[in-house]
Amino acid sequence: MKYTVVDLFAGAGGLSLGFSQTKKFKVVLAVEKNLDAQRTYELNHETVEILNDVCDLNYKEILAKYKKIDVVIGGPPCQGFSNANRQKNHAISMNNKLIKIYVKSICELNPDVFVMENVGMLKSDVHRFYMERNEQSTIESNNIIIKIDKIELISAKYYNPFLEEVINDEQMLMQNIWEETDYNILNLLLKNRNNLEKLNKSLKLHFHKFGVIQKKLVSSSNENFIKSKDLVLGGYLKNYLEKKENISELLIALDWSIMIQKMLRRYLEIVNNNIFVSEIYNKNGLFCSVRSYSVLDYILKVLGNRIPGYYIKNEVLSAVNFGVPQKRMRYIIMGVKNTMKKEFSLPKGTINKKSFFTVRDAIFDLERLKPNFNVLDDIKGIDIQHLPIEKNQLQLNLFDSDTIYNHIVTKTGETALERFETLKEGENFHNLALNLKNNTYSNADRTQNTVYLRLKYDEPSSTVVNVRKSMWIHPTIN
């Protein structure tokens, strides 16, 4: 008999695959919202039922259909609200809420065992929930530790007493907030203020849209502090669109209006998420006080204290210790019902630093294969039967075909190629000469270290993260 498994936030199916490979588990249901990931999952797990949205699960139907769920697995996203706040665009990361959905799913499906994997930083105090109005009894009954946090709504430079009046009246808040598309277009203009080339490109690209927005702004009456700022912005925007004059005045006015709109959006997010606000106050800027608690504390206590609860172990594990050529740190939380045998341990990696697999072990053989630049050219893949490839231990584990698929790269432009050619293994965008950084980012100094990062052949790779911020370069090829 195999144990039945439900995989939440299943992605392309890696976690399901690992459980299936043991021959002791049968994955019966997977939940994944991303349609491309769903297609990949379905291709590799043909008999598994796939549902779209973890927020819409009918737990009674699942239990009626599959009787008993032995194991729940999954890796819910967790951004951490402090990371979101750093950009001052959002007060709350919606990804954090998915952790609560995962915990609720365990409580409803009542498996004997659960396994959750997440970012290594989950154990950090950075990853916190803001307390919602309806959560007080859950927090108190589980002795979850509460901390008072302050959220900066707007800095002292932009403060006006009217702003307090607005956020205390939801109707006024909605009357003064811009449409999302208008905000995004004008915010893009502000982001490019330090890069004249990008600024002019944005103005040219969205010229018609700026004209439509400008008419909305000047139609505002001068009835309050926010509308008066919108009126000023509309005047400068009109002047610039018609005469290409006073760009500095336009940017100053835009700065004021965007900061105000960010504040309104931030507070609306707090309202819409039912966050408990204990105080709003002006002290060198406008702030609100909220209560917060650790994501990890919530998981451990809610699942550990329920009846029957779970005996839980948790630890950060590194994929490189398990034979993956990547220094990927993952936080693993495993719970076994406390009515069962309690003694268990998380796996220990058996590969030490001297034996780590490297980037060279993983992809050196691909150097001799000419890549495709177009997905349509890769439909048949690349036949590698004729290649005299001496497989190392890692490749013996990876190779299961005489055809290589997805050996596709983007065509490198002249500017990027010039940059690539100057970078040595381990170097990135910050190592470029100043003349090679120009007209790329609004603030080149704040660029991620994974942009234009040339991999080191003889070390494991760093963690593969968000593709947009990880423009990696082959160790030797440009």
HUFENZI-V328472 format. One record per residue. N is the residue number from 1. SS is DSSP state (H for helix, E for strand, L for the rest). PHI is phi in whole degrees, -180 to 180 (none if undefined). NEAR is the number of other C-alpha atoms within 12 Angstrom. Layout:
N;SS;PHI;NEAR
N;SS;PHI;NEAR
//
This chain:
1;L;none;8
2;L;-100;18
3;E;-78;24
4;E;-84;34
5;E;-128;42
6;E;-114;49
7;E;-109;48
8;E;-96;46
9;L;53;41
10;L;-74;44
11;L;58;32
12;L;-83;29
13;L;107;36
14;H;-63;27
15;H;-68;31
16;H;-59;39
17;H;-61;29
18;H;-60;20
19;H;-66;27
20;H;-64;25
21;H;-65;15
22;L;-74;14
23;L;69;15
24;L;-109;18
25;E;-127;25
26;E;-122;30
27;E;-78;41
28;E;-103;34
29;E;-146;38
30;E;-128;40
31;E;-125;41
32;L;-154;33
33;L;-84;23
34;L;-72;20
35;H;-68;18
36;H;-67;16
37;H;-64;24
38;H;-58;28
39;H;-62;22
40;H;-65;20
41;H;-59;33
42;H;-62;27
43;H;-63;16
44;H;-99;21
45;L;-137;30
46;L;-64;19
47;L;-94;15
48;L;-88;27
49;E;-72;25
50;E;-120;35
51;E;-111;30
52;L;-86;24
53;L;-127;21
54;H;-65;31
55;H;-76;23
56;H;-111;18
57;L;-66;25
58;L;-102;19
59;H;-66;25
60;H;-64;17
61;H;-65;14
62;H;-62;27
63;H;-68;23
64;H;-67;12
65;H;-78;15
66;H;-109;21
67;L;65;18
68;L;-127;25
69;L;-101;34
70;L;-81;32
71;E;-138;35
72;E;-114;45
73;E;-126;45
74;E;157;43
75;L;-130;39
76;L;-65;37
77;L;-64;30
78;L;-148;38
79;L;-81;31
80;L;89;36
81;H;-69;33
82;H;-65;29
83;H;-65;23
84;H;-65;23
85;H;-65;22
86;H;-59;17
87;L;-86;17
88;L;58;27
89;L;-98;31
90;L;-132;30
91;L;-90;41
92;L;-133;39
93;L;-91;31
94;H;-65;25
95;H;-61;26
96;H;-61;37
97;H;-63;29
98;H;-68;29
99;H;-62;39
100;H;-65;28
101;H;-63;29
102;H;-63;41
103;H;-63;39
104;H;-61;27
105;H;-62;36
106;H;-66;40
107;H;-63;28
108;H;-80;23
109;H;-82;34
110;L;53;33
111;L;-73;36
112;L;-73;34
113;E;-139;38
114;E;-132;40
115;E;-132;39
116;E;-124;43
117;E;-120;37
118;E;-155;39
119;E;-63;29
120;H;-58;30
121;H;-81;27
122;H;-58;36
123;H;-71;28
124;L;-74;23
125;L;-70;23
126;L;-61;28
127;L;-86;35
128;E;-134;42
129;E;-102;44
130;E;-85;43
131;L;-74;36
132;E;-89;25
133;L;-62;21
134;L;-94;14
135;L;-102;23
136;H;-57;21
137;H;-66;14
138;H;-63;23
139;H;-63;29
140;H;-70;17
141;H;-68;15
142;L;-102;22
143;L;53;19
144;L;-78;29
145;L;-74;24
146;L;-103;25
147;E;-130;18
148;E;-87;21
149;E;-117;26
150;E;-116;27
151;E;-111;38
152;E;-76;34
153;E;-87;40
154;E;-158;38
155;E;-78;23
156;H;-59;20
157;H;-57;16
158;H;-106;29
159;L;-71;27
160;L;-149;25
161;H;-54;21
162;H;-61;23
163;H;-64;36
164;H;-65;29
165;H;-62;22
166;H;-65;29
167;H;-76;35
168;L;-90;22
169;L;-134;18
170;H;-60;21
171;H;-65;13
172;H;-64;20
173;H;-58;27
174;H;-70;20
175;H;-71;19
176;H;-104;34
177;L;-89;32
178;L;-75;29
179;L;-66;18
180;H;-58;16
181;H;-66;16
182;H;-64;25
183;H;-61;30
184;H;-63;23
185;H;-68;29
186;H;-71;42
187;H;-67;29
188;H;-62;28
189;H;-62;36
190;H;-65;31
191;H;-61;24
192;L;-95;27
193;L;-64;29
194;L;-93;22
195;L;-131;22
196;H;-59;22
197;H;-63;18
198;H;-69;22
199;H;-61;29
200;H;-65;23
201;H;-65;17
202;H;-64;25
203;H;-63;29
204;H;-72;18
205;H;-65;16
206;L;-109;23
207;H;-54;24
208;H;-64;17
209;H;-65;22
210;H;-61;33
211;H;-63;27
212;H;-65;21
213;H;-64;31
214;H;-59;32
215;H;-65;22
216;H;-65;23
217;H;-66;35
218;H;-77;24
219;L;-79;19
220;L;-68;25
221;L;-82;18
222;L;-86;16
223;L;-88;15
224;L;-153;20
225;H;-58;25
226;H;-68;38
227;H;-64;30
228;H;-65;24
229;H;-67;32
230;H;-63;39
231;H;-64;30
232;H;-63;30
233;H;-59;37
234;H;-60;34
235;H;-65;31
236;H;-67;31
237;H;-67;38
238;H;-61;29
239;H;-60;22
240;H;-72;25
241;H;-64;27
242;H;-87;18
243;H;-119;12
244;L;58;18
245;L;-119;16
246;L;59;19
247;H;-64;28
248;H;-66;21
249;H;-66;22
250;H;-60;32
251;H;-69;31
252;H;-65;22
253;H;-64;30
254;H;-65;36
255;H;-58;29
256;H;-60;33
257;H;-66;36
258;H;-66;37
259;H;-61;34
260;H;-66;42
261;H;-67;40
262;H;-62;35
263;H;-63;39
264;H;-62;41
265;H;-67;33
266;H;-63;35
267;H;-73;42
268;H;-62;30
269;H;-62;27
270;H;-63;30
271;H;-63;26
272;H;-65;17
273;L;-96;24
274;L;59;18
275;E;-75;29
276;L;-76;28
277;E;-106;27
278;E;-90;20
279;E;-163;19
280;E;-121;27
281;E;-147;27
282;E;-107;25
283;L;-147;18
284;L;55;15
285;E;127;23
286;E;-98;32
287;E;-129;29
288;E;-130;31
289;E;-96;25
290;E;-132;32
291;E;-106;28
292;E;-136;36
293;E;-150;35
294;E;-67;35
295;H;-59;39
296;H;-66;39
297;H;-59;28
298;H;-62;38
299;H;-60;43
300;H;-65;29
301;H;-81;28
302;H;-64;34
303;H;-82;38
304;H;-78;31
305;H;-92;25
306;L;-70;24
307;L;-118;15
308;L;-74;21
309;L;-90;27
310;E;-121;33
311;E;-85;31
312;E;-119;32
313;E;-125;28
314;E;-147;29
315;E;-165;26
316;E;-86;27
317;E;-116;26
318;E;-109;32
319;H;-60;30
320;H;-65;31
321;H;-76;27
322;H;-114;24
323;L;96;29
324;L;-97;34
325;L;-79;35
326;E;-152;31
327;L;-82;26
328;L;-104;26
329;E;-94;27
330;E;-129;26
331;E;-91;30
332;E;-109;33
333;E;-119;38
334;E;-127;36
335;E;-125;42
336;E;-122;33
337;E;-53;31
338;L;-74;22
339;L;-86;18
340;L;-103;16
341;L;-62;15
342;L;-89;18
343;L;-76;14
344;L;-156;17
345;L;-141;17
346;L;-76;20
347;L;-65;18
348;L;-110;17
349;L;-66;18
350;L;-105;17
351;L;-105;17
352;L;-98;16
353;H;-58;19
354;H;-67;13
355;H;-112;21
356;L;-57;29
357;L;-75;31
358;L;-120;31
359;H;-58;33
360;H;-61;27
361;H;-59;30
362;H;-81;30
363;H;-131;31
364;H;-58;25
365;H;-64;22
366;H;-74;26
367;H;-56;19
368;H;-86;17
369;L;-101;23
370;L;-76;20
371;L;-77;22
372;E;-93;21
373;L;-107;15
374;L;-131;15
375;H;-58;16
376;H;-66;13
377;H;-79;17
378;H;-106;20
379;L;-57;16
380;L;-90;16
381;L;71;22
382;E;-119;24
383;E;-75;17
384;L;-116;22
385;L;-61;13
386;L;-80;11
387;L;-82;17
388;L;-80;10
389;L;-95;19
390;L;-89;13
391;L;-81;19
392;L;-86;18
393;H;-62;18
394;H;-65;25
395;H;-70;25
396;H;-62;14
397;H;-77;14
398;H;-84;18
399;L;-75;21
400;L;-138;14
401;L;-158;15
402;L;-95;17
403;E;-128;19
404;E;-101;26
405;L;-109;24
406;L;65;22
407;L;-85;28
408;E;-127;21
409;L;-130;21
410;L;-78;18
411;L;-73;14
412;L;-81;18
413;L;-74;11
414;H;-60;12
415;H;-64;17
416;H;-64;25
417;H;-62;18
418;H;-62;18
419;H;-69;31
420;H;-55;35
421;H;-64;27
422;H;-91;26
423;L;-92;31
424;L;-93;24
425;L;-54;26
426;L;88;29
427;L;-88;26
428;L;-144;32
429;H;-51;37
430;H;-68;28
431;H;-86;27
432;L;-71;27
433;L;-65;18
434;H;-56;14
435;H;-67;15
436;H;-91;24
437;H;-95;26
438;L;-60;23
439;L;55;21
440;L;-118;25
441;L;-125;24
442;L;-59;22
443;L;-137;17
444;H;-61;24
445;H;-68;17
446;H;-96;15
447;L;-67;23
448;L;-60;22
449;L;-70;24
450;L;-93;28
451;L;-82;34
452;L;57;38
453;E;-84;34
454;E;-87;35
455;L;-66;37
456;L;-94;30
457;L;-63;27
458;L;-102;23
459;L;-133;26
460;L;-63;32
461;E;-69;35
462;L;-70;27
463;L;-66;24
464;L;-77;22
465;L;-122;20
466;L;-40;12
467;H;-60;13
468;H;-60;13
469;H;-105;18
470;L;-133;22
471;L;-86;26
472;E;-86;36
473;E;-116;34
474;L;-58;29
475;L;-56;31
476;L;-126;26
477;L;-101;26
478;L;-93;27
//
